[in-house]
Amino acid sequence: MIKLYNSLTREKQSFEPIDPSHVRVYACGPTVYDFAHIGNARMAVVFDLWACVLRTVYPRVTYVSNITDIEDKILDAARKSGDAINVITEKYARIYNEDMASLGVSVPDIQPKATEHIQEMIELMQRLIARGHAYEAEGHVLFNVPSDPSYGVLSGRSRDEQIAGARVDVAPYKKDPADFVLWKPSTGDQPGWDSPFGFGRPGWHIECSAMAEKHLGLPFDIHGGGADLKFPHHENEIAQSACAHDFEDRPEQFAKYWVHNGFVTVDGEKMSKSLGNFLLAHNLLKNHKGEVLRLTLLGAHYRQPLDWSAQAVQQAQKQLDTFYTHLHRLADVQAEDAGVPESILEALYDDLNTPLALSRIHTLVKETVSPALLKGQLQAIGQLMGILQEDPAAWLGYGQSADADVKQIEALIAQRQEAKKAKDYARADAIRKQLDDMGIALEDTPQGAKWRVKN
């Protein structure tokens, strides 16, 4: 039985799908106007793993994660760069998917774009207006927060906290300070669409409500994203979708479970461009292997804050080196057709407890099991968790060198072997040190000396 922490009920619950033959999941994706930061990457990795874990139990899982390609930040980026909006969004959507693929993240089953769902958004707004939950004002359409008695059900915020947390604009055309925009007028060179409310563009919150309903139907099983989206974005989604379908007092009729991953800090501080610690996944991939970054993101429980540091990355590298070393030693072993061990699944089924799963992998490799079984288990674990997908010898650097001539390395190893035969151990040690200074690690085996590039 899979258990997960439901942000809506604020408790860990057994996962009971609406339809066990088809589990439906939605996670809020990126706004594509710049490179994704490591916090965006954490969401992508976490929900990618959630989808994989759900698929070990249920025959069909549809995972939807959107692309926001119309939003004021995108307009600002277009003005600053001079590029057309679609040029910017297509560029950064492509880079996002490429960078996430490097982190072992599969493209979602459905990756809808906001601009392709304008009609669905308009229809949703019309339903809200007809039911008295939204109104038109000076070319805008706004959701009237006081019309929804259940508003705040997800975040648990008081009315004053709602207004402060949403950083609302106190505009004269608003009926209430907390009301939020569903549609806004477009002028000049701003992009827009014709609508019953005038030429304009959607607000951010209405986009996910419309896309989730179109591609998953209502209600669906799991909705989620980063903890920063809980309020106001996810709160507003619930209000829009619930009120449009007359289930204001039953928010679970939009999404049954809500899942949120924790924030990412950097060396104990909030990530901020002004502090110079705003880490982009694209840049981190230039210096680290994707699996190392993925495991760093999975090193803490997904609901807890994750503090990104050089030490955390090094720890992930060390763990992967250990696992790959075991696979390398089993290179000549025919793997047994083994599944993921029950102990690992139990950890992942318990609210995606990746730290416990990783500790149990370390226990597994220390246990006395047949080499064929261990290899099969490690391969199955890697397939599920999105790690151990590279050739072990290549990962560990055996027979490879980026900075030194392979022939030179092998010649030095041969000289060392001759020195050992002649019992000239001082010479042999000197050659080992020379290789070590070159970044080459030696391993003496019954089959002879093997070398690899040190990580």
PLY file of the C-alpha trace (Angstrom):
ply
format ascii 1.0
element vertex 455
property float x
property float y
property float z
element edge 454
property int vertex1
property int vertex2
end_header
0.00 0.00 0.00
1.40 3.37 -0.98
1.17 6.11 1.62
1.60 9.81 0.99
1.29 13.04 2.91
-1.81 14.89 1.73
-1.37 18.65 2.07
-5.15 19.06 1.85
-5.88 16.99 4.96
-2.45 17.65 6.57
-1.83 14.00 7.34
-0.20 10.94 5.87
-2.81 8.75 4.21
-3.02 5.45 2.39
-3.29 6.17 -1.31
-6.63 4.96 -2.65
-6.97 5.88 -6.33
-10.26 7.02 -7.73
-9.93 4.40 -10.46
-7.29 1.71 -9.73
-7.06 0.94 -13.45
-5.96 4.50 -14.25
-4.13 6.79 -11.82
-4.01 10.46 -12.86
-1.37 12.94 -11.66
-0.78 16.64 -12.36
2.23 18.72 -11.32
2.75 22.40 -12.11
5.62 22.79 -14.57
7.94 25.68 -15.42
7.31 29.17 -16.71
9.68 29.20 -19.68
11.44 32.55 -19.83
14.88 31.55 -18.46
16.90 28.52 -17.39
15.36 26.32 -14.69
16.87 26.68 -11.23
17.67 23.74 -9.00
14.36 24.19 -7.15
12.48 23.65 -10.43
14.63 20.58 -10.99
13.73 19.18 -7.58
10.03 19.28 -8.46
10.69 17.56 -11.80
12.82 14.82 -10.23
10.43 14.21 -7.33
7.32 13.85 -9.48
9.18 11.81 -12.08
10.02 9.34 -9.30
6.46 9.46 -7.93
5.17 8.49 -11.38
7.69 5.63 -11.60
6.77 4.33 -8.14
3.03 4.48 -8.89
3.65 2.46 -12.04
5.05 -0.42 -9.98
1.57 -0.87 -8.50
-0.98 0.40 -11.01
-1.37 -0.72 -14.65
-1.83 2.78 -16.06
-0.57 6.13 -14.77
-1.03 9.37 -16.68
1.33 12.08 -15.55
0.66 15.62 -16.77
3.00 18.54 -16.18
2.42 21.78 -18.02
4.51 24.45 -19.72
3.48 28.03 -18.86
4.23 29.94 -22.05
2.18 33.09 -21.42
2.89 35.12 -18.29
4.12 38.60 -17.46
7.67 37.39 -16.71
7.83 36.10 -20.28
6.66 39.46 -21.60
9.38 41.20 -19.58
12.01 38.83 -20.94
10.84 39.52 -24.49
11.07 43.28 -23.98
14.58 43.03 -22.55
15.91 40.66 -25.23
14.03 42.01 -28.23
13.07 38.46 -29.21
9.55 37.38 -30.07
7.70 35.72 -27.20
7.36 32.38 -28.97
11.11 32.38 -29.69
11.82 32.74 -25.97
9.28 30.16 -24.81
10.24 27.55 -27.41
13.94 28.01 -26.63
13.60 27.63 -22.87
11.01 24.84 -23.07
13.47 22.86 -25.21
16.38 23.58 -22.85
14.23 22.67 -19.84
13.37 19.26 -21.30
16.99 18.65 -22.32
18.31 19.57 -18.87
15.69 17.47 -17.10
16.51 14.52 -19.38
20.12 14.86 -18.22
18.78 14.46 -14.67
17.01 11.26 -15.68
13.58 12.89 -15.87
11.27 11.50 -18.54
9.06 13.88 -20.48
5.59 13.74 -18.86
2.96 11.65 -20.60
1.26 14.94 -21.48
3.03 18.31 -21.42
0.36 20.87 -22.34
1.14 24.48 -23.16
-1.00 27.24 -21.73
-1.37 29.06 -25.06
-2.98 25.96 -26.56
-5.80 26.02 -23.98
-7.15 29.56 -24.16
-10.64 28.42 -25.15
-10.84 26.06 -22.17
-9.83 28.92 -19.89
-12.47 31.23 -21.36
-15.17 28.59 -20.85
-14.05 28.09 -17.25
-14.29 31.84 -16.62
-17.75 31.97 -18.15
-18.94 29.24 -15.78
-17.52 31.15 -12.82
-19.24 34.38 -13.90
-22.54 32.55 -14.42
-22.33 31.08 -10.89
-21.56 34.43 -9.27
-17.94 33.64 -8.38
-16.28 35.95 -10.92
-17.03 39.31 -12.48
-15.90 41.61 -15.27
-14.36 44.99 -14.50
-12.56 47.38 -16.87
-11.51 44.66 -19.30
-10.54 42.28 -16.50
-12.20 39.15 -15.17
-11.62 38.63 -11.46
-12.41 35.82 -9.06
-14.37 37.06 -6.08
-12.68 35.40 -3.11
-15.45 36.11 -0.53
-17.88 34.16 -2.76
-16.03 30.95 -1.89
-16.66 29.97 1.75
-13.96 27.28 1.55
-11.19 29.56 0.30
-8.04 28.87 2.31
-8.75 25.15 2.74
-5.32 24.12 1.42
-3.07 26.70 3.04
-5.07 27.25 6.23
-4.36 30.99 6.01
-6.57 33.58 7.65
-8.08 36.33 5.53
-5.37 38.83 6.51
-2.68 36.27 5.73
-4.31 35.55 2.39
-4.18 39.20 1.34
-0.60 39.65 2.57
0.64 36.37 1.12
-0.86 36.95 -2.30
0.75 40.40 -2.56
-2.44 41.57 -4.22
-2.76 44.82 -6.11
-5.43 47.01 -4.53
-7.05 48.13 -7.77
-10.15 50.36 -7.79
-12.08 47.91 -9.96
-11.79 45.09 -7.42
-14.80 44.24 -5.28
-12.49 42.85 -2.59
-8.74 43.35 -2.02
-8.17 39.57 -2.14
-9.82 39.10 -5.55
-7.41 37.78 -8.16
-7.18 38.15 -11.93
-8.46 35.49 -14.30
-8.22 37.62 -17.47
-6.44 40.89 -18.17
-6.55 43.25 -21.14
-3.66 43.33 -23.62
-2.54 46.57 -25.22
0.10 47.69 -27.65
2.53 44.93 -28.51
1.32 42.60 -25.76
0.08 39.19 -26.93
-3.61 38.49 -26.59
-6.66 36.62 -27.76
-10.20 37.66 -28.61
-12.68 36.75 -25.90
-16.16 37.72 -24.67
-14.35 39.95 -22.16
-12.30 41.79 -24.78
-8.84 41.30 -26.29
-6.54 40.03 -23.58
-4.65 37.16 -21.99
-5.21 34.79 -19.06
-3.96 35.17 -15.53
-1.55 32.51 -14.31
-3.83 30.62 -11.92
-6.61 29.83 -14.41
-4.18 28.08 -16.74
-3.54 24.98 -14.64
-7.20 24.60 -13.67
-8.15 24.44 -17.34
-5.32 22.17 -18.45
-5.75 19.72 -15.57
-9.48 19.38 -16.23
-9.04 18.88 -19.97
-6.36 16.22 -19.77
-7.28 14.35 -16.59
-10.97 15.04 -15.99
-12.39 15.79 -12.55
-11.75 14.62 -9.98
-8.23 13.28 -10.48
-5.91 11.61 -8.00
-2.84 13.74 -7.24
-2.02 17.41 -7.80
1.27 18.85 -6.72
4.33 20.97 -7.18
6.78 22.97 -5.12
5.80 24.16 -1.64
6.01 27.75 -2.88
2.95 27.09 -5.06
0.66 26.07 -2.21
-0.43 29.68 -1.77
-1.70 31.45 -3.72
-1.41 29.35 -6.90
-2.80 26.01 -5.73
-5.26 27.66 -3.39
-6.61 29.62 -6.33
-6.76 26.55 -8.54
-8.97 24.81 -5.99
-11.24 27.86 -5.72
-11.61 28.25 -9.50
-12.26 24.59 -10.27
-14.45 23.89 -7.26
-16.63 26.96 -7.75
-16.97 26.40 -11.50
-18.47 22.96 -10.82
-20.52 23.72 -7.70
-18.45 21.71 -5.23
-17.17 24.63 -3.14
-17.42 22.59 0.05
-15.79 19.49 -1.51
-12.33 20.52 -2.73
-11.30 16.87 -3.08
-13.61 16.77 -6.10
-10.92 18.72 -7.98
-7.89 16.70 -6.80
-8.12 14.06 -4.08
-4.52 14.32 -2.84
-2.13 17.27 -2.82
1.63 16.65 -2.73
4.27 19.35 -2.26
8.06 19.11 -2.30
10.12 21.28 0.03
12.22 24.35 -0.69
15.86 24.30 -1.77
18.35 26.45 0.11
22.02 26.94 -0.77
24.56 26.59 2.03
21.84 27.37 4.52
20.54 30.49 2.78
17.46 31.14 0.68
18.29 30.97 -3.00
18.31 34.49 -4.45
19.82 36.27 -7.42
20.75 39.18 -5.16
22.82 36.85 -2.96
24.57 35.36 -5.97
23.54 31.82 -5.00
20.84 31.30 -7.64
21.81 27.89 -8.99
20.71 26.91 -12.49
20.42 23.24 -13.37
21.84 24.07 -16.81
25.06 25.39 -15.28
25.40 22.65 -12.68
25.24 20.06 -15.47
28.40 21.55 -16.96
30.39 20.44 -13.92
28.51 17.41 -12.59
26.99 14.29 -14.04
23.21 14.29 -14.21
22.88 11.24 -11.95
24.92 12.97 -9.26
22.58 15.96 -9.31
19.53 13.69 -9.35
20.75 11.75 -6.32
21.61 14.99 -4.51
18.00 16.10 -5.03
16.74 12.75 -3.71
19.13 12.71 -0.76
16.66 14.45 1.54
13.03 13.46 2.00
11.07 15.27 -0.71
8.80 17.11 1.77
11.72 18.46 3.78
13.87 21.46 2.88
16.96 20.50 0.89
20.17 22.40 1.58
22.31 22.36 -1.54
26.04 22.36 -0.86
29.31 21.08 -2.26
29.30 18.48 0.52
25.85 17.22 -0.49
26.96 16.83 -4.10
30.13 15.04 -3.02
28.11 12.67 -0.86
25.87 11.79 -3.82
28.95 11.24 -5.99
30.43 8.96 -3.33
27.23 6.92 -3.05
27.01 6.45 -6.81
30.70 5.51 -7.00
30.05 2.81 -4.39
27.09 1.38 -6.29
28.93 1.53 -9.63
31.97 -0.16 -8.08
29.81 -3.13 -7.11
28.34 -3.29 -10.61
31.84 -3.06 -12.12
33.01 -6.01 -10.04
30.03 -7.95 -11.37
30.79 -7.08 -14.99
31.30 -10.71 -16.02
28.28 -11.99 -14.07
25.03 -12.77 -15.84
22.39 -10.82 -13.92
19.49 -12.72 -12.44
16.09 -11.46 -13.58
15.35 -9.87 -10.22
12.91 -7.15 -9.33
13.35 -4.28 -6.91
13.87 -5.74 -3.41
10.86 -5.48 -1.11
12.83 -3.45 1.44
13.49 -0.73 -1.14
9.89 -0.68 -2.34
8.64 -0.45 1.24
10.71 2.70 1.75
9.50 4.31 -1.47
5.88 3.29 -0.85
6.06 5.08 2.50
5.66 8.65 1.24
8.64 8.33 -1.12
11.22 7.91 1.63
14.33 8.11 -0.55
16.86 8.53 2.31
15.66 5.24 3.79
15.72 3.59 0.36
19.31 4.71 -0.20
20.42 3.43 3.21
18.84 0.08 2.39
20.71 -0.09 -0.91
23.96 0.26 1.05
22.79 -2.56 3.33
21.91 -4.67 0.31
25.39 -4.50 -1.23
26.93 -5.55 2.10
24.71 -8.60 2.48
25.86 -12.04 1.38
23.72 -12.72 -1.68
24.56 -14.37 -4.95
26.43 -12.09 -7.36
23.82 -12.72 -10.06
20.98 -11.72 -7.73
22.79 -8.60 -6.49
23.48 -7.43 -10.03
19.87 -7.97 -11.05
18.61 -6.13 -7.97
20.93 -3.15 -8.50
19.88 -2.88 -12.13
16.18 -2.99 -11.15
16.69 -0.35 -8.44
18.56 1.87 -10.87
15.83 1.57 -13.48
13.18 2.58 -10.94
15.10 5.42 -9.30
16.71 6.84 -12.44
20.30 6.05 -11.45
22.97 3.47 -12.41
22.11 3.89 -16.08
25.69 4.36 -17.30
28.40 1.82 -18.03
30.14 1.16 -14.68
33.64 1.11 -16.19
33.03 4.40 -17.97
31.49 5.97 -14.85
34.48 4.97 -12.72
36.93 6.12 -15.37
38.59 2.80 -16.14
40.74 3.01 -19.26
39.89 6.66 -19.82
41.73 9.91 -19.31
40.73 13.38 -20.34
44.06 15.00 -19.48
46.72 12.38 -20.09
47.78 10.08 -22.91
46.41 6.55 -22.48
49.60 5.07 -23.91
51.66 7.03 -21.38
49.51 5.73 -18.52
49.75 2.14 -19.69
53.52 2.48 -20.21
53.93 3.71 -16.63
51.82 0.81 -15.36
54.03 -1.62 -17.29
57.14 0.01 -15.80
55.64 -0.35 -12.34
54.96 -4.03 -12.93
58.59 -4.54 -13.98
59.78 -2.67 -10.90
57.65 -4.90 -8.68
59.04 -8.02 -10.34
62.56 -6.70 -9.69
61.50 -5.97 -6.08
62.29 -2.30 -6.66
59.38 -1.21 -4.49
60.61 2.35 -4.14
60.43 2.73 -7.92
57.01 1.05 -8.01
55.69 3.42 -5.32
57.13 6.41 -7.13
55.29 5.43 -10.32
52.04 4.97 -8.38
52.48 8.47 -6.93
53.23 9.86 -10.40
49.99 8.34 -11.68
48.13 9.61 -8.62
49.38 13.13 -9.31
48.05 12.73 -12.85
44.60 11.96 -11.42
44.86 8.22 -12.08
43.86 5.66 -9.45
45.36 2.16 -9.60
43.70 -1.03 -8.47
45.76 -4.22 -8.24
43.66 -7.27 -9.14
44.43 -10.95 -9.80
44.10 -10.11 -13.49
46.67 -7.33 -13.22
46.60 -3.62 -12.48
43.54 -1.64 -13.58
43.42 2.12 -13.74
40.73 4.75 -13.70
40.33 8.48 -13.58
39.71 9.66 -10.02
36.43 11.53 -9.47
0 1
1 2
2 3
3 4
4 5
5 6
6 7
7 8
8 9
9 10
10 11
11 12
12 13
13 14
14 15
15 16
16 17
17 18
18 19
19 20
20 21
21 22
22 23
23 24
24 25
25 26
26 27
27 28
28 29
29 30
30 31
31 32
32 33
33 34
34 35
35 36
36 37
37 38
38 39
39 40
40 41
41 42
42 43
43 44
44 45
45 46
46 47
47 48
48 49
49 50
50 51
51 52
52 53
53 54
54 55
55 56
56 57
57 58
58 59
59 60
60 61
61 62
62 63
63 64
64 65
65 66
66 67
67 68
68 69
69 70
70 71
71 72
72 73
73 74
74 75
75 76
76 77
77 78
78 79
79 80
80 81
81 82
82 83
83 84
84 85
85 86
86 87
87 88
88 89
89 90
90 91
91 92
92 93
93 94
94 95
95 96
96 97
97 98
98 99
99 100
100 101
101 102
102 103
103 104
104 105
105 106
106 107
107 108
108 109
109 110
110 111
111 112
112 113
113 114
114 115
115 116
116 117
117 118
118 119
119 120
120 121
121 122
122 123
123 124
124 125
125 126
126 127
127 128
128 129
129 130
130 131
131 132
132 133
133 134
134 135
135 136
136 137
137 138
138 139
139 140
140 141
141 142
142 143
143 144
144 145
145 146
146 147
147 148
148 149
149 150
150 151
151 152
152 153
153 154
154 155
155 156
156 157
157 158
158 159
159 160
160 161
161 162
162 163
163 164
164 165
165 166
166 167
167 168
168 169
169 170
170 171
171 172
172 173
173 174
174 175
175 176
176 177
177 178
178 179
179 180
180 181
181 182
182 183
183 184
184 185
185 186
186 187
187 188
188 189
189 190
190 191
191 192
192 193
193 194
194 195
195 196
196 197
197 198
198 199
199 200
200 201
201 202
202 203
203 204
204 205
205 206
206 207
207 208
208 209
209 210
210 211
211 212
212 213
213 214
214 215
215 216
216 217
217 218
218 219
219 220
220 221
221 222
222 223
223 224
224 225
225 226
226 227
227 228
228 229
229 230
230 231
231 232
232 233
233 234
234 235
235 236
236 237
237 238
238 239
239 240
240 241
241 242
242 243
243 244
244 245
245 246
246 247
247 248
248 249
249 250
250 251
251 252
252 253
253 254
254 255
255 256
256 257
257 258
258 259
259 260
260 261
261 262
262 263
263 264
264 265
265 266
266 267
267 268
268 269
269 270
270 271
271 272
272 273
273 274
274 275
275 276
276 277
277 278
278 279
279 280
280 281
281 282
282 283
283 284
284 285
285 286
286 287
287 288
288 289
289 290
290 291
291 292
292 293
293 294
294 295
295 296
296 297
297 298
298 299
299 300
300 301
301 302
302 303
303 304
304 305
305 306
306 307
307 308
308 309
309 310
310 311
311 312
312 313
313 314
314 315
315 316
316 317
317 318
318 319
319 320
320 321
321 322
322 323
323 324
324 325
325 326
326 327
327 328
328 329
329 330
330 331
331 332
332 333
333 334
334 335
335 336
336 337
337 338
338 339
339 340
340 341
341 342
342 343
343 344
344 345
345 346
346 347
347 348
348 349
349 350
350 351
351 352
352 353
353 354
354 355
355 356
356 357
357 358
358 359
359 360
360 361
361 362
362 363
363 364
364 365
365 366
366 367
367 368
368 369
369 370
370 371
371 372
372 373
373 374
374 375
375 376
376 377
377 378
378 379
379 380
380 381
381 382
382 383
383 384
384 385
385 386
386 387
387 388
388 389
389 390
390 391
391 392
392 393
393 394
394 395
395 396
396 397
397 398
398 399
399 400
400 401
401 402
402 403
403 404
404 405
405 406
406 407
407 408
408 409
409 410
410 411
411 412
412 413
413 414
414 415
415 416
416 417
417 418
418 419
419 420
420 421
421 422
422 423
423 424
424 425
425 426
426 427
427 428
428 429
429 430
430 431
431 432
432 433
433 434
434 435
435 436
436 437
437 438
438 439
439 440
440 441
441 442
442 443
443 444
444 445
445 446
446 447
447 448
448 449
449 450
450 451
451 452
452 453
453 454
